[in-house]
Amino acid sequence: MRRNIHKSFIILSVLTLAFGLLGGCQGQNSSTSKSSDSSVIQIGLQPNEGTADIETFKEELSRLSGLKVNLLISKDYQDLVTKFKEAQVDFAFFSPVNFVTAEKEANAKVLLKKVYGKSEFYFSAIVVMADSNLKTVTDLRSKKVGFVDPKSASGFLYPKSIFSQAGLSDDMYEHSFTGTHENSIQQLADGKFDAVAVWSDTPESNDGAWTDFSKKHVDKKFRVIQYSDPIPNDAFAVRSRFYSEHPEKVFKIMESLISMSDTEAQTLKKVFDTDKMTTATSRHYDGVRKMLKANGQ
C-alpha cells in the first residue's frame, strides 16, 4: 500500500510541476486542428509495437485506469507525429528522436519513459553476420547497409554519426530503409544487406534486435562491430491541450502504466519488451537534441 501511495505522490508531483510550466505556453499549442473524443483515450503506437499481445495491453490499461482505451498503430515514425499533431491520438509512445520532433512540431509533453532491465538507456549497434569478414565500420565502404527509418535514433541517426566519424559519407555506401528493426535483421539474414543498424541493450549483455531472431533460427548468428553512445529510452507523451483539459485522465493513465510493472501478467514485457515505466522530463532527451544538432538537424 505504501508503495502505491508513493507512486501516486510522484505522479501527482510531476503533474503539479508540469501545470506550472504549461500555464505560460498554452498560446503556442500546435496540436489543435482537431479535438478527439475524450471519452475514449486514443494512444498511438510505433510501427514495431503492433504485436500479438496488443489487445491484452489495451484491456489491462482500460481495467487499471477505468477508462476506455483505443490503440492506433502508425505506418511509420512521421505518421505518428502527424497523428499526434492532428489530435488523432491523445498519448503516444515515441522513439527518442521522434519525441523531440513531436515536442517541437506538436507541443508534445513527455510523461514517462521505458526502462529495460535496470537501464534507462539503450544503444545502436552496427550488426553483421557472425561469419562476415567485415570487422569495422570503415570496412563498409561500398557495401549495402540497412537502416530502419529516417526518424529512428538507433536505426539511423546515431549510426549515421558513427559512419561520419569513421569518414564514410552517404555516397560511400549503399543504404535503404526497412521500416522496422525486425525487418532489418531478417533482411541481413537473407543476404540483402552486408550490415544493418538496430537497437541494442548494453554492450555487456550482447542482446538486441537480433536476439529473438537467433532463438528462432539457431543457424543464424550475428556479430556487432560497433556500438553507439547511450540513447535515452522511448518516451510516453501526451498532447498539451489534452493534458490541460483532462488532468485526472492523464493521472490515471500514468499511474496505470507505472502499476503495470508490478502485475503478474508482465504485459509491458510481452508487448514492449519493457520491464517498467518511470517518470521522465524533457531534459532527459537533451543528448538527442545535441546529436541532432551535430547532424545538422
Backbone bond lengths (Angstrom), bond angles and torsions (degrees), N, CA, C in turn:
res aa  C-N    CA-C-N  psi(-1)  N-CA   C-N-CA  omega(-1)  CA-C   N-CA-C  phi
1 M - - - 1.458 - - 1.515 110.98 -
2 R 1.348 115.56 -44.93 1.464 119.87 179.48 1.515 110.51 -59.62
3 R 1.358 116.08 -35.91 1.462 120.30 -178.51 1.525 110.27 -65.51
4 N 1.349 117.76 -42.68 1.459 121.25 179.65 1.508 111.61 -66.34
5 I 1.362 116.75 -38.77 1.472 120.18 177.03 1.519 109.62 -62.52
6 H 1.337 116.33 -41.00 1.461 120.59 179.90 1.530 110.75 -62.87
7 K 1.340 116.34 -42.71 1.472 120.44 179.04 1.524 110.02 -61.52
8 S 1.337 115.96 -45.84 1.459 120.21 -178.36 1.517 110.90 -62.60
9 F 1.341 116.27 -38.50 1.459 120.18 179.05 1.526 111.20 -63.88
10 I 1.340 115.80 -41.78 1.469 119.80 178.78 1.521 110.67 -61.22
11 I 1.340 116.55 -47.47 1.460 120.43 -178.29 1.512 110.40 -62.92
12 L 1.354 116.95 -44.91 1.456 120.58 -179.04 1.516 110.59 -62.24
13 S 1.336 117.00 -38.55 1.465 120.72 178.91 1.513 110.98 -63.83
14 V 1.352 116.19 -42.23 1.460 120.36 178.48 1.525 110.53 -62.42
15 L 1.339 116.24 -45.16 1.462 120.25 -179.93 1.523 111.30 -62.90
16 T 1.332 117.16 -42.88 1.456 120.93 -179.33 1.516 110.89 -62.29
17 L 1.339 116.58 -45.95 1.459 121.05 178.79 1.515 110.94 -61.97
18 A 1.324 115.65 -44.08 1.453 119.99 -177.21 1.517 111.77 -65.86
19 F 1.339 117.85 -35.58 1.462 119.58 178.33 1.511 110.95 -62.58
20 G 1.328 115.44 -36.58 1.458 118.26 178.04 1.510 111.37 -63.52
21 L 1.340 116.30 -39.29 1.464 120.94 179.22 1.516 110.94 -73.46
22 L 1.330 116.05 -33.41 1.455 120.53 -175.00 1.507 112.36 -71.73
23 G 1.347 115.80 -29.80 1.453 118.61 -174.61 1.501 113.77 -56.11
24 G 1.348 117.30 -32.72 1.447 119.93 -176.76 1.501 114.61 -84.85
25 C 1.345 119.34 -1.73 1.468 119.32 -174.67 1.518 112.49 -127.81
26 Q 1.342 118.90 18.07 1.442 119.72 -179.14 1.518 112.70 -63.65
27 G 1.319 116.11 -30.10 1.458 118.83 -178.04 1.496 113.60 -70.30
28 Q 1.343 119.37 -13.82 1.458 120.78 -177.62 1.503 113.46 -105.05
29 N 1.342 117.84 14.25 1.462 119.94 179.94 1.511 110.53 -65.74
30 S 1.352 116.69 120.02 1.459 120.64 -176.54 1.512 112.54 -96.01
31 S 1.349 118.48 -8.48 1.459 120.07 -176.52 1.525 110.46 -98.29
32 T 1.322 115.87 59.59 1.459 119.89 -174.55 1.516 112.50 -124.53
33 S 1.326 118.89 15.12 1.451 120.38 -177.51 1.516 111.75 -67.94
34 K 1.337 116.89 -28.13 1.454 122.37 176.35 1.518 107.61 -141.50
35 S 1.293 116.43 164.20 1.453 120.89 172.84 1.512 107.73 -126.52
36 S 1.343 116.91 115.72 1.459 120.68 -176.36 1.518 110.38 -70.12
37 D 1.310 117.24 159.37 1.446 123.62 177.11 1.523 108.06 -65.85
38 S 1.343 116.55 109.71 1.465 119.96 -173.65 1.519 112.64 -71.58
39 S 1.346 117.93 -8.92 1.458 119.29 177.84 1.530 111.25 -75.25
40 V 1.321 117.09 -19.01 1.458 122.73 176.09 1.524 108.05 -120.38
41 I 1.318 117.12 122.26 1.459 121.35 -179.92 1.527 108.54 -80.97
42 Q 1.322 116.23 120.22 1.459 121.80 -179.80 1.533 109.21 -99.39
43 I 1.324 116.07 120.31 1.467 120.86 -178.83 1.524 109.59 -118.64
44 G 1.314 116.13 125.09 1.460 121.76 179.93 1.519 111.52 -89.63
45 L 1.334 115.77 138.52 1.459 122.12 178.94 1.517 110.64 -116.85
46 Q 1.323 116.24 155.10 1.453 121.87 176.64 1.536 109.50 -76.65
47 P 1.331 117.40 158.50 1.475 120.38 -175.97 1.520 114.43 -53.35
48 N 1.326 117.51 -37.21 1.471 120.81 -176.68 1.523 113.01 -82.66
49 E 1.333 117.77 2.05 1.461 120.63 -177.44 1.530 113.03 -98.77
50 G 1.315 117.86 5.50 1.459 121.12 179.56 1.517 111.73 -84.85
51 T 1.326 116.94 68.96 1.465 121.20 -175.90 1.528 111.34 -91.12
52 A 1.322 114.82 174.54 1.466 120.89 -179.24 1.525 111.73 -66.34
53 D 1.334 118.04 -22.08 1.460 121.41 -177.39 1.521 113.04 -94.90
54 I 1.324 117.19 12.64 1.456 120.38 -174.95 1.526 111.94 -64.07
55 E 1.316 117.59 -34.39 1.462 120.69 178.30 1.529 110.80 -67.44
56 T 1.326 116.71 -34.76 1.460 121.02 177.20 1.522 110.08 -62.46
57 F 1.339 115.89 -42.59 1.464 121.10 177.86 1.527 110.34 -61.26
58 K 1.314 117.00 -46.08 1.471 121.20 -179.54 1.525 111.00 -60.59
59 E 1.316 116.53 -44.67 1.467 120.95 -178.78 1.530 111.65 -65.58
60 E 1.334 116.25 -41.82 1.466 118.56 -178.37 1.522 111.17 -69.86
61 L 1.334 117.08 -40.30 1.459 120.22 178.88 1.528 110.43 -64.55
62 S 1.334 117.12 -39.80 1.464 121.02 177.33 1.523 110.48 -63.10
63 R 1.336 116.12 -42.57 1.465 120.27 -178.46 1.520 111.45 -65.81
64 L 1.323 117.11 -45.55 1.457 120.87 -176.96 1.529 112.54 -69.32
65 S 1.324 116.44 -36.86 1.469 120.50 -176.34 1.520 113.57 -88.48
66 G 1.346 115.74 -20.96 1.457 118.91 -174.84 1.518 112.48 74.45
67 L 1.331 116.78 16.05 1.463 122.33 -178.34 1.524 110.06 -118.01
68 K 1.319 116.37 151.70 1.452 120.32 175.17 1.526 108.54 -81.00
69 V 1.318 116.25 125.03 1.470 121.85 -174.83 1.520 110.16 -117.69
70 N 1.321 115.90 138.56 1.459 121.80 173.62 1.523 108.59 -126.15
71 L 1.324 116.63 142.63 1.462 121.37 -178.13 1.520 110.69 -112.90
72 L 1.334 116.27 136.50 1.458 121.72 176.28 1.518 108.99 -121.87
73 I 1.316 117.32 122.68 1.467 121.91 178.86 1.522 108.62 -92.15
74 S 1.317 117.06 123.95 1.459 121.22 -177.58 1.529 111.64 -77.13
75 K 1.332 115.55 155.82 1.466 121.05 177.82 1.522 111.05 -72.37
76 D 1.324 116.38 -38.72 1.460 122.14 178.65 1.520 107.99 -157.38
77 Y 1.314 117.16 -177.19 1.460 120.90 -174.93 1.533 111.92 -63.64
78 Q 1.326 117.66 -43.10 1.462 120.35 -178.88 1.519 111.27 -67.42
79 D 1.327 116.38 -34.66 1.465 120.52 178.59 1.524 110.87 -60.56
80 L 1.328 117.08 -35.60 1.457 120.79 178.92 1.528 110.70 -66.49
81 V 1.327 117.01 -41.58 1.473 120.63 177.33 1.526 109.89 -63.68
82 T 1.334 116.77 -41.40 1.461 121.06 179.07 1.524 111.14 -62.54
83 K 1.324 117.33 -44.58 1.466 121.19 177.99 1.526 110.65 -60.27
84 F 1.310 115.85 -38.39 1.458 121.61 179.54 1.534 110.32 -67.87
85 K 1.321 115.44 -46.09 1.461 121.00 -178.88 1.522 111.60 -62.14
86 E 1.330 116.86 -38.10 1.461 121.95 -177.87 1.528 112.78 -89.30
87 A 1.344 116.43 9.37 1.465 122.59 176.96 1.523 112.76 61.04
88 Q 1.323 116.34 29.02 1.462 119.34 172.59 1.522 110.19 -76.76
89 V 1.328 116.60 -21.46 1.462 121.93 174.11 1.523 108.47 -129.40
90 D 1.330 115.57 152.38 1.461 121.64 179.47 1.529 111.09 -96.89
91 F 1.317 115.64 -36.15 1.463 123.30 177.95 1.526 107.81 -127.44
92 A 1.333 116.02 162.32 1.466 118.77 175.21 1.520 110.43 -159.22
93 F 1.329 114.97 148.84 1.461 122.00 168.91 1.533 106.70 -89.89
94 F 1.326 116.26 124.10 1.459 121.08 -178.02 1.526 110.91 -120.30
95 S 1.326 115.99 144.92 1.459 119.56 165.73 1.526 106.74 -66.02
96 P 1.333 119.14 161.23 1.467 120.79 -177.37 1.529 113.48 -54.92
97 V 1.334 116.58 -46.64 1.467 119.91 -179.41 1.519 110.54 -67.27
98 N 1.323 116.23 -41.33 1.453 119.40 -179.10 1.530 111.64 -65.79
99 F 1.335 117.03 -33.07 1.464 118.83 175.34 1.520 110.95 -63.91
100 V 1.336 116.59 -46.16 1.461 120.09 179.77 1.527 110.02 -59.11
101 T 1.341 116.38 -38.98 1.471 120.64 177.04 1.522 110.60 -65.34
102 A 1.337 116.78 -46.15 1.466 121.02 -178.72 1.522 111.26 -66.08
103 E 1.306 116.88 -34.65 1.462 120.54 177.23 1.527 110.29 -64.03
104 K 1.332 115.71 -41.59 1.466 121.06 -178.38 1.522 112.10 -74.44
105 E 1.338 117.09 -42.72 1.464 120.73 -173.14 1.528 113.77 -91.36
106 A 1.340 116.80 -26.97 1.472 119.22 -172.73 1.524 112.99 -130.53
107 N 1.326 117.07 13.08 1.467 121.46 177.26 1.531 112.16 56.75
108 A 1.322 116.83 39.04 1.461 121.23 177.22 1.525 110.20 -66.94
109 K 1.317 116.09 146.06 1.462 121.32 179.46 1.518 108.81 -121.77
110 V 1.323 116.89 117.63 1.461 120.57 -179.13 1.522 110.30 -71.74
111 L 1.329 115.61 139.44 1.464 122.56 178.37 1.526 111.41 -116.41
112 L 1.345 114.80 -47.82 1.454 121.13 -174.63 1.520 110.33 -135.95
113 K 1.304 116.35 169.04 1.456 121.48 171.88 1.521 108.77 -141.58
114 K 1.315 116.24 155.40 1.450 121.87 179.45 1.536 110.54 -75.84
115 V 1.321 114.73 151.41 1.464 120.78 173.98 1.524 107.61 -127.87
116 Y 1.318 116.24 123.40 1.464 122.08 178.52 1.523 108.07 -102.77
117 G 1.346 116.69 116.07 1.459 119.09 -174.05 1.520 108.17 64.88
118 K 1.317 116.22 -121.20 1.458 120.45 175.74 1.528 111.20 -110.94
119 S 1.325 116.19 6.92 1.454 120.14 -173.60 1.529 112.82 -99.03
120 E 1.298 116.15 135.35 1.458 121.87 175.23 1.532 110.52 -97.75
121 F 1.323 115.61 12.86 1.468 121.34 178.81 1.529 109.38 -134.71
122 Y 1.314 115.84 159.87 1.452 121.33 171.35 1.523 108.08 -139.25
123 F 1.321 118.25 -170.70 1.460 121.07 -173.05 1.522 110.64 -139.00
124 S 1.303 115.57 164.37 1.463 121.49 166.41 1.522 106.71 -100.98
125 A 1.328 115.55 140.53 1.467 120.03 178.59 1.515 109.57 -126.01
126 I 1.321 116.38 134.92 1.456 121.98 171.83 1.528 105.88 -90.67
127 V 1.332 116.47 115.41 1.463 121.82 -169.29 1.525 111.31 -116.44
128 V 1.327 115.88 139.80 1.465 122.75 174.45 1.526 107.92 -129.14
129 M 1.302 117.48 169.87 1.464 120.49 173.43 1.528 108.53 -68.95
130 A 1.325 116.27 148.19 1.463 120.91 -174.82 1.526 112.89 -59.51
131 D 1.340 116.81 -31.60 1.463 119.97 -178.10 1.525 113.23 -91.93
132 S 1.332 116.54 8.86 1.466 120.42 179.56 1.528 110.36 -70.79
133 N 1.328 115.80 149.73 1.463 118.87 176.54 1.531 112.26 -89.62
134 L 1.326 116.35 4.61 1.464 121.23 177.46 1.521 109.11 -78.62
135 K 1.319 116.47 128.06 1.459 120.98 -174.54 1.529 113.16 -114.76
136 T 1.326 117.05 -33.37 1.467 121.28 -176.62 1.521 109.64 -134.22
137 V 1.314 115.94 168.70 1.467 121.10 179.33 1.519 110.78 -62.54
138 T 1.317 117.40 -35.77 1.468 119.77 -179.75 1.533 111.57 -63.50
139 D 1.332 117.39 -22.18 1.466 120.86 177.46 1.523 112.20 -70.52
140 L 1.339 117.50 -10.23 1.457 121.43 -176.67 1.531 113.26 -85.75
141 R 1.305 116.62 3.39 1.467 119.58 174.61 1.534 109.63 -57.60
142 S 1.321 115.64 129.26 1.477 124.06 -179.72 1.535 113.36 68.46
143 K 1.341 117.43 12.24 1.461 120.88 178.90 1.535 110.62 -98.03
144 K 1.345 115.98 173.01 1.460 122.12 178.70 1.528 109.28 -99.60
145 V 1.331 114.67 123.53 1.467 120.55 -176.20 1.523 109.75 -121.26
146 G 1.333 116.36 135.13 1.458 121.50 178.93 1.524 111.45 -103.33
147 F 1.337 115.81 127.36 1.455 121.97 173.38 1.531 108.64 -112.63
148 V 1.328 116.66 165.84 1.465 121.06 -175.04 1.521 112.21 -86.98
149 D 1.328 116.03 -59.65 1.468 121.57 -174.09 1.522 107.64 -159.94
150 P 1.329 118.66 146.25 1.470 120.53 -179.72 1.523 113.75 -58.29
151 K 1.346 117.23 -22.06 1.464 121.35 -178.91 1.533 112.55 -99.14
152 S 1.333 117.18 1.01 1.463 120.34 -177.08 1.529 110.68 -81.14
153 A 1.339 115.40 129.91 1.468 119.49 179.07 1.520 111.10 -67.52
154 S 1.336 116.40 -59.53 1.466 120.01 -177.17 1.517 112.56 -78.42
155 G 1.346 116.21 -22.83 1.456 120.43 -176.78 1.509 115.22 -92.84
156 F 1.354 117.37 -1.44 1.469 118.83 176.64 1.525 113.72 -159.45
157 L 1.332 118.36 -58.31 1.464 119.74 -167.99 1.526 113.70 -67.94
158 Y 1.323 117.37 -44.97 1.478 118.83 177.13 1.530 111.28 -67.36
159 P 1.338 119.03 -45.54 1.478 118.04 177.08 1.521 112.72 -64.06
160 K 1.329 117.44 -30.92 1.467 119.35 176.94 1.525 110.19 -60.66
161 S 1.337 116.06 -38.60 1.466 120.11 176.49 1.527 110.87 -64.74
162 I 1.332 116.04 -38.70 1.468 120.19 177.73 1.530 110.62 -61.58
163 F 1.333 116.09 -44.19 1.458 120.37 178.99 1.530 110.71 -62.78
164 S 1.330 116.97 -42.14 1.465 120.71 -179.74 1.512 111.00 -63.04
165 Q 1.343 116.34 -42.24 1.462 120.44 179.68 1.527 111.58 -66.48
166 A 1.340 116.05 -24.50 1.467 120.48 178.17 1.528 111.24 -86.47
167 G 1.326 116.78 1.69 1.457 120.70 177.99 1.510 114.23 85.45
168 L 1.364 117.99 15.13 1.458 121.69 -179.73 1.523 110.63 -104.06
169 S 1.303 116.96 110.07 1.461 120.75 174.81 1.526 109.00 -83.75
170 D 1.325 116.42 169.19 1.472 121.05 -174.04 1.523 113.57 -57.29
171 D 1.323 117.25 -31.47 1.467 120.29 -176.18 1.529 113.45 -83.63
172 M 1.340 116.31 2.91 1.462 119.75 -178.25 1.530 112.75 -95.80
173 Y 1.332 117.42 -2.07 1.462 121.29 178.26 1.526 108.14 -153.98
174 E 1.312 116.32 153.04 1.465 121.08 177.09 1.524 108.99 -83.60
175 H 1.327 116.63 139.89 1.461 117.78 177.75 1.520 110.90 -150.67
176 S 1.329 115.30 153.10 1.457 122.03 176.88 1.523 108.45 -152.76
177 F 1.336 115.87 168.17 1.464 121.29 -176.40 1.522 110.84 -105.83
178 T 1.335 115.45 142.24 1.461 121.20 -176.15 1.528 113.76 -104.73
179 G 1.336 117.86 -18.26 1.465 121.17 178.91 1.513 114.72 100.59
180 T 1.338 117.97 -40.25 1.470 121.48 178.40 1.526 109.81 -143.42
181 H 1.321 115.68 161.39 1.468 121.13 178.01 1.529 110.59 -64.90
182 E 1.330 115.34 -37.86 1.461 119.71 179.14 1.528 111.32 -62.41
183 N 1.336 116.19 -41.15 1.464 120.30 177.71 1.526 110.88 -62.56
184 S 1.319 116.23 -39.53 1.468 119.81 -179.29 1.524 111.27 -61.76
185 I 1.340 116.62 -45.55 1.457 120.49 179.82 1.526 110.37 -65.08
186 Q 1.324 116.93 -42.95 1.464 120.83 179.54 1.524 110.83 -59.74
187 Q 1.329 116.88 -44.64 1.465 120.69 -177.28 1.526 111.93 -73.58
188 L 1.324 117.63 -28.09 1.467 120.07 172.10 1.523 109.22 -65.18
189 A 1.337 116.55 -45.89 1.465 121.19 179.40 1.523 111.77 -63.68
190 D 1.342 116.52 -30.87 1.466 121.37 179.68 1.529 112.79 -80.65
191 G 1.316 117.01 -4.58 1.458 120.63 178.12 1.510 115.42 85.83
192 K 1.340 117.66 11.68 1.467 120.50 -179.92 1.525 111.78 -77.70
193 F 1.339 115.95 -22.82 1.468 121.13 178.88 1.525 109.90 -129.16
194 D 1.327 114.38 154.72 1.460 120.02 172.60 1.526 110.87 -86.10
195 A 1.334 115.71 -26.83 1.467 121.62 179.52 1.521 108.64 -156.53
196 V 1.323 116.14 155.49 1.460 120.84 175.03 1.525 109.04 -136.26
197 A 1.332 115.58 159.11 1.461 121.71 176.40 1.523 108.12 -113.13
198 V 1.333 116.90 121.19 1.465 122.08 -176.20 1.527 110.07 -141.13
199 W 1.336 115.85 172.46 1.457 120.04 178.66 1.526 110.82 -72.45
200 S 1.325 114.02 156.19 1.465 120.18 178.79 1.524 109.79 -148.11
201 D 1.327 116.22 149.29 1.461 120.66 167.38 1.531 107.73 -74.16
202 T 1.310 116.71 -168.60 1.464 119.83 -178.45 1.533 110.13 -58.28
203 P 1.309 118.08 146.97 1.476 120.61 179.83 1.525 113.21 -54.55
204 E 1.336 116.64 -31.94 1.465 120.11 -178.85 1.532 112.06 -66.26
205 S 1.327 116.37 -27.93 1.463 120.03 -175.62 1.528 112.78 -78.97
206 N 1.340 116.10 -27.75 1.468 122.18 -175.42 1.531 112.00 58.54
207 D 1.336 115.85 28.25 1.461 122.12 176.46 1.518 110.04 -111.13
208 G 1.323 115.43 147.75 1.456 119.36 178.76 1.512 110.74 -174.45
209 A 1.310 116.00 -156.81 1.461 121.31 -177.59 1.520 112.34 -61.37
210 W 1.311 117.23 -20.52 1.463 122.12 -177.42 1.539 112.92 -87.26
211 T 1.322 118.25 -12.55 1.466 121.71 -171.27 1.528 112.54 -61.28
212 D 1.328 116.92 -53.63 1.474 119.91 -178.82 1.524 111.34 -62.41
213 F 1.333 116.11 -38.36 1.462 120.05 179.62 1.526 110.02 -61.70
214 S 1.322 117.06 -42.37 1.471 121.45 -179.21 1.526 111.68 -64.75
215 K 1.341 116.43 -33.28 1.466 119.96 179.32 1.523 110.93 -69.07
216 K 1.324 116.68 -33.65 1.462 120.89 -179.07 1.523 112.03 -84.85
217 H 1.350 116.06 -24.48 1.463 121.08 -178.99 1.530 107.29 -128.55
218 V 1.310 115.92 82.15 1.472 120.83 -171.50 1.523 112.95 -64.31
219 D 1.327 117.35 -17.03 1.460 120.12 179.42 1.529 111.77 -83.25
220 K 1.332 116.92 -7.12 1.465 120.86 -179.30 1.525 109.63 -102.97
221 K 1.314 116.04 117.28 1.457 121.38 -179.75 1.533 109.51 -118.86
222 F 1.315 115.43 144.96 1.458 120.74 -176.06 1.528 110.68 -124.62
223 R 1.329 115.13 159.77 1.460 120.29 179.70 1.529 109.18 -141.67
224 V 1.313 115.77 137.59 1.472 121.34 179.07 1.529 108.51 -92.26
225 I 1.330 115.65 130.03 1.468 118.13 177.77 1.533 112.23 -100.35
226 Q 1.357 117.38 -18.29 1.463 119.08 174.00 1.528 110.46 -164.93
227 Y 1.336 114.21 144.07 1.461 121.90 175.17 1.528 109.37 -108.30
228 S 1.327 115.77 155.08 1.456 121.62 176.39 1.525 110.59 -87.55
229 D 1.323 115.80 179.88 1.460 121.24 168.12 1.529 108.31 -68.20
230 P 1.341 118.65 162.17 1.469 120.82 178.83 1.531 111.85 -59.02
231 I 1.335 115.57 143.46 1.462 122.84 179.18 1.529 108.01 -121.13
232 P 1.339 119.14 132.23 1.468 119.41 178.30 1.524 110.69 -63.62
233 N 1.314 116.53 146.16 1.455 121.48 -176.39 1.531 113.18 -67.26
234 D 1.340 114.84 166.42 1.465 121.36 -178.31 1.521 111.72 -55.47
235 A 1.318 114.79 147.26 1.464 122.30 -178.25 1.528 111.33 -101.63
236 F 1.320 115.73 151.66 1.467 122.58 169.77 1.519 105.87 -115.90
237 A 1.326 116.20 117.60 1.465 120.70 -171.80 1.514 111.76 -125.77
238 V 1.326 115.45 163.76 1.461 123.19 -179.61 1.533 109.11 -127.31
239 R 1.336 116.11 151.85 1.460 119.94 172.20 1.527 108.36 -67.37
240 S 1.329 117.51 135.95 1.459 120.66 -177.73 1.525 112.32 -60.69
241 R 1.326 117.25 -38.35 1.465 119.23 -179.85 1.526 110.93 -66.05
242 F 1.317 116.81 -43.32 1.465 120.14 177.57 1.524 109.32 -62.29
243 Y 1.314 116.73 -39.86 1.459 123.25 179.94 1.523 111.15 -58.09
244 S 1.333 116.26 -44.92 1.464 120.33 -177.26 1.521 112.56 -76.23
245 E 1.342 117.34 -29.79 1.463 120.85 -176.61 1.530 113.05 -88.04
246 H 1.352 117.66 -25.32 1.464 120.98 -175.16 1.535 111.48 -134.52
247 P 1.329 118.03 58.89 1.477 119.82 -176.27 1.521 113.47 -61.11
248 E 1.357 117.42 -34.05 1.457 119.10 -178.71 1.522 111.58 -68.01
249 K 1.337 117.25 -32.45 1.463 120.49 177.78 1.530 110.45 -73.29
250 V 1.326 115.96 -36.94 1.465 120.20 176.03 1.531 109.45 -61.37
251 F 1.324 115.73 -44.66 1.469 121.05 178.34 1.524 110.89 -58.35
252 K 1.329 117.16 -46.45 1.468 121.16 -177.48 1.525 111.85 -64.24
253 I 1.341 117.06 -40.85 1.466 120.41 179.12 1.528 110.73 -66.35
254 M 1.335 116.73 -44.26 1.467 120.31 178.46 1.521 111.01 -61.33
255 E 1.327 116.36 -49.54 1.463 120.97 -178.43 1.524 111.26 -60.53
256 S 1.329 115.99 -39.73 1.461 120.05 -178.64 1.516 111.76 -67.44
257 L 1.338 117.35 -42.35 1.462 120.66 179.20 1.518 111.40 -64.32
258 I 1.326 116.75 -40.70 1.461 119.75 177.61 1.525 110.46 -66.85
259 S 1.331 116.66 -38.91 1.473 121.10 179.90 1.520 112.31 -65.73
260 M 1.336 117.32 -26.77 1.463 120.55 -179.93 1.524 112.22 -60.40
261 S 1.316 116.28 -21.09 1.460 119.97 179.33 1.516 111.38 -63.19
262 D 1.346 116.53 -24.49 1.457 120.64 -174.47 1.522 113.82 -100.30
263 T 1.319 117.34 -3.23 1.465 119.27 -176.27 1.526 111.32 -79.99
264 E 1.327 115.90 146.80 1.460 120.76 -179.68 1.526 112.28 -68.11
265 A 1.331 116.64 -23.75 1.470 120.59 -177.62 1.525 112.61 -65.47
266 Q 1.356 116.80 -23.24 1.464 122.32 -179.16 1.529 111.32 52.38
267 T 1.313 115.48 44.59 1.464 120.71 -177.12 1.518 112.19 -63.41
268 L 1.325 117.48 -40.54 1.462 120.04 179.29 1.529 110.85 -59.05
269 K 1.329 115.40 -39.58 1.465 120.06 -179.03 1.525 110.20 -68.82
270 K 1.318 117.28 -42.64 1.456 121.19 -177.36 1.526 112.44 -67.92
271 V 1.322 116.61 -39.51 1.468 120.59 -174.42 1.524 112.45 -88.91
272 F 1.336 116.51 -44.64 1.464 120.24 -173.40 1.523 113.47 -113.40
273 D 1.350 116.99 1.27 1.459 121.26 -174.00 1.523 110.37 54.62
274 T 1.338 115.45 34.38 1.454 123.22 -175.82 1.528 109.41 -115.08
275 D 1.317 116.71 135.74 1.459 119.73 -177.91 1.523 112.14 -81.86
276 K 1.324 117.18 -34.27 1.457 119.72 178.36 1.526 110.23 -164.35
277 M 1.340 114.36 170.80 1.460 121.62 173.91 1.522 107.27 -115.29
278 T 1.320 116.43 142.32 1.458 120.71 178.01 1.524 109.06 -136.46
279 T 1.316 116.97 160.67 1.461 121.35 -177.20 1.528 110.94 -64.91
280 A 1.325 115.13 150.94 1.465 120.89 -177.54 1.524 109.89 -144.40
281 T 1.312 115.53 159.61 1.466 121.72 174.09 1.524 108.76 -129.68
282 S 1.296 115.88 166.58 1.459 120.94 -179.36 1.531 111.74 -59.57
283 R 1.316 117.42 -31.56 1.464 121.12 -177.18 1.530 112.27 -63.93
284 H 1.335 117.02 -23.17 1.466 119.70 178.20 1.535 111.65 -61.51
285 Y 1.326 116.60 -18.79 1.466 121.12 -175.53 1.533 112.57 -107.67
286 D 1.343 116.26 18.06 1.470 120.32 177.15 1.521 111.95 -62.19
287 G 1.339 117.12 -34.95 1.461 120.43 179.17 1.517 111.79 -64.68
288 V 1.333 116.50 -33.32 1.467 120.72 176.89 1.519 110.17 -67.12
289 R 1.324 116.20 -42.79 1.474 120.08 178.54 1.528 110.43 -61.75
290 K 1.329 115.89 -39.00 1.469 120.01 178.42 1.513 111.02 -63.92
291 M 1.354 116.70 -41.48 1.452 121.02 179.32 1.532 110.98 -65.13
292 L 1.338 116.59 -41.91 1.458 120.74 179.43 1.528 110.99 -63.69
293 K 1.317 115.71 -40.07 1.461 119.39 178.73 1.524 111.10 -64.61
294 A 1.333 115.95 -38.50 1.473 120.37 178.25 1.521 110.61 -66.13
295 N 1.346 116.66 -28.36 1.467 121.37 178.04 1.523 112.62 -88.21
296 G 1.340 115.77 6.08 1.459 119.80 178.55 1.505 114.08 77.60
297 Q 1.338 118.12 24.47 1.472 121.08 -179.30 1.532 111.30 -115.37
